[in-house]
Amino acid sequence: MISSHYRKHPTAMALQLVLLFGPCKWATSRPTTRCMRAVRAQRALLIKAKAQIVQWVKEPIPEWYTAMRDRAKKLTVELKAAQMELAF
């Protein structure tokens, strides 16, 4: 069943299909047989040998955004300092 997000944005699903899915962990428990260890080692080699298709580019943060973020942080510090403590 496809989630509603992927039905609304099919390009998101297309981008997910080519990604490497984290480190090579095939089961949570330690394999107890020599055969299973060999299978897991071969699977890990296959995953590591496959080149990543999507190249991620980190976009720079605009200066106006960092300036506004800094002003907002400064405002919260000032507001917290200006608050009065009420004693009931």
C-alpha distance (Angstrom), angle and dihedral (degrees) to the residues before:
residue distance angle dihedral
M1 . . .
I2 3.80 . .
S3 3.78 116.4 .
S4 3.78 119.7 -118.8
H5 3.81 91.6 -110.5
Y6 3.80 91.6 60.8
R7 3.81 91.7 45.5
K8 3.82 89.7 54.6
H9 3.81 94.2 42.1
P10 3.83 111.0 28.8
T11 3.80 91.5 171.7
A12 3.81 89.1 66.0
M13 3.80 89.9 59.4
A14 3.80 90.8 47.8
L15 3.81 89.8 53.9
Q16 3.82 91.7 48.8
L17 3.80 93.7 55.1
V18 3.81 95.3 66.6
L19 3.79 97.8 46.8
L20 3.76 126.2 106.8
F21 3.78 107.8 -118.8
G22 3.79 105.8 -134.0
P23 3.80 127.7 -81.2
C24 3.79 121.2 -17.3
K25 3.80 102.1 -88.5
W26 3.78 114.4 146.7
A27 3.78 101.0 170.2
T28 3.77 135.0 8.6
S29 3.78 96.8 -130.1
R30 3.77 125.5 67.0
P31 3.81 113.4 -99.5
T32 3.77 111.0 -109.9
T33 3.80 100.3 -161.2
R34 3.76 130.3 65.7
C35 3.80 90.4 -130.5
M36 3.80 93.3 56.0
R37 3.80 91.1 48.7
A38 3.80 89.9 53.3
V39 3.83 91.6 49.5
R40 3.79 91.4 50.0
A41 3.81 91.7 47.9
Q42 3.81 91.6 52.1
R43 3.80 92.1 47.6
A44 3.79 90.3 50.8
L45 3.81 91.1 51.3
L46 3.80 91.0 51.5
I47 3.80 93.2 50.2
K48 3.81 93.3 46.5
A49 3.82 92.5 47.1
K50 3.82 93.3 55.3
A51 3.78 111.6 94.6
Q52 3.77 118.7 -126.8
I53 3.80 109.3 -110.9
V54 3.80 99.5 -162.9
Q55 3.80 115.0 68.9
W56 3.80 110.5 -155.0
V57 3.79 118.2 -143.1
K58 3.77 120.3 -164.0
E59 3.78 109.8 -134.7
P60 3.80 116.4 -139.3
I61 3.80 117.2 -113.4
P62 3.83 112.1 -117.7
E63 3.80 117.2 -114.9
W64 3.81 92.8 -126.2
Y65 3.80 89.6 58.3
T66 3.81 94.2 51.3
A67 3.82 90.2 46.2
M68 3.81 92.1 51.5
R69 3.82 90.9 45.6
D70 3.80 90.9 52.0
R71 3.81 91.1 48.0
A72 3.80 90.7 50.1
K73 3.81 91.3 50.9
K74 3.79 90.7 48.9
L75 3.81 90.5 49.5
T76 3.81 92.4 51.8
V77 3.80 90.5 51.2
E78 3.81 90.3 50.3
L79 3.81 92.6 47.2
K80 3.79 92.7 49.3
A81 3.80 90.1 50.2
A82 3.83 91.4 49.2
Q83 3.79 95.9 51.4
M84 3.77 116.3 111.7
E85 3.75 121.2 -135.5
L86 3.78 112.9 -129.7
A87 3.79 118.7 -147.7
F88 3.79 115.6 -154.3
